[in-house]
Amino acid sequence: MEPVESGNYYHIYNRGINSCDLFSEEGDYERFLELFEKYLNSIAEVYAWCLMPNHFH
């Protein structure tokens, strides 16, 4: 596996096991975005994202 490098583009996604939902309530989406803001937004430049019940991109 190659290390993540500055200046490159990456497609990051995750899917629930057996397509199970990752987000079951509206608050789950909000919590994900709070954590995204806290841990990732300051170290990665994000051009687009999409949250769906069983996965995110």
Backbone as ProteinMPNN parsed JSONL, in Angstrom:
{"seq_chain_A": "MEPVESGNYYHIYNRGINSCDLFSEEGDYERFLELFEKYLNSIAEVYAWCLMPNHFH", "coords_chain_A": {"N_chain_A": [[0.84, -1.171, 0.0], [0.555, 2.188, -0.863], [1.852, 5.181, 0.641], [-0.123, 7.977, 1.826], [0.117, 10.967, 0.096], [0.967, 14.419, -0.056], [-0.554, 16.686, -2.344], [-1.699, 14.857, -4.06], [-4.68, 13.22, -5.348], [-7.363, 11.546, -3.75], [-9.788, 8.994, -3.489], [-11.879, 8.448, -1.011], [-13.669, 6.153, 0.859], [-16.193, 4.311, 2.651], [-18.007, 1.43, 3.572], [-20.812, -0.113, 5.112], [-20.66, -3.278, 6.811], [-21.785, -6.092, 5.035], [-23.485, -4.427, 3.673], [-24.888, -3.096, 5.651], [-26.512, -0.419, 7.411], [-24.682, 2.516, 8.125], [-25.503, 4.895, 9.074], [-28.262, 5.465, 10.873], [-30.01, 7.214, 12.009], [-30.968, 10.672, 11.839], [-29.278, 12.205, 13.446], [-26.929, 10.734, 13.378], [-25.684, 11.348, 10.958], [-25.113, 14.031, 11.422], [-23.321, 13.8, 13.582], [-21.205, 12.42, 12.341], [-20.342, 14.42, 10.553], [-19.503, 16.346, 12.385], [-17.3, 15.008, 13.54], [-15.761, 14.704, 11.249], [-15.179, 17.383, 10.686], [-13.653, 17.986, 12.966], [-11.412, 16.181, 12.89], [-10.503, 15.707, 10.22], [-10.955, 17.787, 8.348], [-9.128, 19.847, 8.774], [-6.715, 18.854, 7.882], [-6.965, 17.883, 5.34], [-7.843, 18.693, 2.014], [-10.984, 18.855, 0.883], [-13.0, 18.152, -1.854], [-15.515, 17.225, -2.509], [-18.226, 15.445, -0.966], [-20.292, 12.703, 0.064], [-22.936, 11.422, 1.877], [-24.537, 8.482, 2.583], [-27.077, 6.155, 3.654], [-25.806, 3.556, 4.031], [-23.141, 3.895, 3.374], [-20.272, 6.083, 2.801], [-18.705, 8.628, 0.826]], "CA_chain_A": [[0.0, 0.0, 0.0], [1.317, 3.424, -0.976], [1.496, 6.187, 1.65], [-0.854, 9.158, 1.374], [1.079, 12.025, -0.168], [0.456, 15.746, -0.347], [-0.614, 17.026, -3.763], [-2.403, 13.828, -4.811], [-6.114, 13.101, -5.14], [-7.748, 10.242, -3.237], [-11.214, 8.698, -3.321], [-11.981, 7.774, 0.285], [-15.027, 5.698, 1.092], [-16.368, 3.206, 3.589], [-19.331, 0.834, 3.457], [-21.171, -0.986, 6.223], [-20.513, -4.721, 6.59], [-22.983, -6.668, 4.411], [-24.306, -3.271, 3.29], [-25.67, -2.596, 6.788], [-26.47, 1.032, 7.532], [-23.768, 3.217, 9.026], [-26.278, 6.007, 9.596], [-29.653, 5.021, 11.011], [-30.802, 8.36, 12.463], [-30.469, 11.955, 11.336], [-28.171, 12.616, 14.298], [-25.711, 10.013, 12.994], [-25.061, 12.154, 9.909], [-24.586, 15.226, 12.069], [-22.148, 13.399, 14.368], [-20.144, 12.144, 11.377], [-19.828, 15.695, 10.057], [-18.765, 16.953, 13.492], [-16.01, 14.318, 13.63], [-15.041, 15.065, 10.031], [-14.661, 18.739, 10.893], [-12.649, 17.969, 14.035], [-10.209, 15.391, 12.623], [-10.027, 15.628, 8.84], [-11.066, 19.001, 7.555], [-7.943, 20.699, 8.927], [-5.516, 18.244, 7.277], [-7.241, 17.439, 3.973], [-8.693, 19.561, 1.21], [-12.06, 18.006, 0.375], [-13.703, 18.78, -2.961], [-16.909, 16.792, -2.477], [-18.506, 14.298, -0.121], [-21.661, 12.233, -0.014], [-23.284, 10.497, 2.961], [-25.711, 7.659, 2.307], [-27.312, 5.324, 4.857], [-24.899, 2.441, 4.249], [-21.751, 4.2, 3.045], [-19.927, 7.463, 2.52], [-17.605, 8.911, -0.119]], "C_chain_A": [[0.888, 1.238, 0.0], [0.905, 4.401, 0.13], [0.689, 7.329, 1.029], [0.145, 10.297, 1.239], [0.372, 13.338, -0.487], [0.467, 15.99, -1.854], [-1.314, 15.999, -4.62], [-3.891, 13.863, -4.496], [-6.428, 11.683, -4.696], [-9.264, 10.149, -3.147], [-11.328, 7.855, -2.056], [-13.436, 7.411, 0.515], [-15.032, 4.573, 2.114], [-17.805, 2.729, 3.48], [-19.572, -0.064, 4.662], [-20.998, -2.456, 5.851], [-21.835, -5.285, 6.097], [-23.996, -5.587, 4.035], [-25.226, -2.782, 4.402], [-25.496, -1.081, 6.888], [-25.408, 1.494, 8.528], [-24.511, 4.333, 9.748], [-27.737, 5.571, 9.677], [-30.577, 6.147, 11.457], [-30.174, 9.642, 11.921], [-29.261, 12.433, 12.148], [-26.865, 11.927, 13.969], [-24.96, 10.772, 11.903], [-24.395, 13.386, 10.518], [-23.325, 14.91, 12.865], [-20.959, 13.101, 13.456], [-19.519, 13.451, 10.898], [-19.072, 16.46, 11.139], [-17.368, 16.337, 13.612], [-15.137, 14.616, 12.415], [-14.394, 16.438, 10.198], [-13.51, 18.741, 11.898], [-11.339, 17.311, 13.598], [-9.675, 15.467, 11.197], [-9.995, 16.954, 8.097], [-9.829, 19.887, 7.653], [-6.693, 20.132, 8.252], [-5.726, 17.79, 5.837], [-8.128, 18.46, 3.277], [-9.732, 18.683, 0.524], [-12.835, 18.77, -0.69], [-15.179, 18.41, -2.988], [-17.04, 15.621, -1.513], [-19.967, 13.937, -0.279], [-21.878, 11.226, 1.108], [-24.579, 9.795, 2.577], [-25.903, 6.704, 3.473], [-26.277, 4.226, 5.082], [-23.453, 2.693, 3.838], [-21.544, 5.699, 2.867], [-18.781, 7.523, 1.53], [-17.052, 10.264, 0.268]], "O_chain_A": [[1.85, 1.328, 0.764], [-0.264, 4.443, 0.513], [0.815, 7.606, -0.164], [0.925, 10.562, 2.154], [-0.689, 13.353, -1.111], [1.381, 15.555, -2.554], [-1.512, 16.238, -5.811], [-4.312, 14.458, -3.504], [-5.837, 10.726, -5.196], [-9.936, 11.111, -2.775], [-10.923, 6.693, -2.034], [-14.327, 8.251, 0.384], [-14.0, 3.965, 2.398], [-18.72, 3.536, 3.313], [-18.647, -0.698, 5.17], [-21.175, -2.828, 4.691], [-22.887, -4.996, 6.666], [-25.206, -5.809, 4.075], [-26.232, -2.127, 4.131], [-24.463, -0.535, 6.499], [-25.262, 0.938, 9.616], [-24.191, 4.672, 10.887], [-28.372, 5.336, 8.649], [-31.794, 6.049, 11.301], [-28.989, 9.674, 11.59], [-28.326, 13.005, 11.588], [-25.795, 12.47, 14.246], [-23.731, 10.832, 11.925], [-23.265, 13.735, 10.174], [-22.362, 15.675, 12.825], [-19.831, 13.486, 13.763], [-18.295, 13.571, 10.846], [-18.099, 17.151, 10.838], [-16.377, 17.051, 13.767], [-13.921, 14.763, 12.536], [-13.217, 16.628, 9.891], [-12.506, 19.425, 11.695], [-10.264, 17.826, 13.902], [-8.472, 15.299, 10.997], [-9.091, 17.2, 7.3], [-9.513, 20.607, 6.705], [-5.713, 20.854, 8.068], [-4.779, 17.359, 5.18], [-9.046, 19.018, 3.878], [-9.389, 17.858, -0.323], [-13.273, 19.897, -0.461], [-16.006, 19.2, -3.443], [-16.076, 14.893, -1.274], [-20.782, 14.759, -0.701], [-21.098, 10.288, 1.269], [-25.587, 10.438, 2.283], [-24.954, 6.466, 4.22], [-25.899, 3.982, 6.228], [-22.62, 1.793, 3.945], [-22.497, 6.475, 2.793], [-17.99, 6.587, 1.412], [-16.114, 10.751, -0.362]]}, "name": "protein", "num_of_chains": 1, "seq": "MEPVESGNYYHIYNRGINSCDLFSEEGDYERFLELFEKYLNSIAEVYAWCLMPNHFH"}
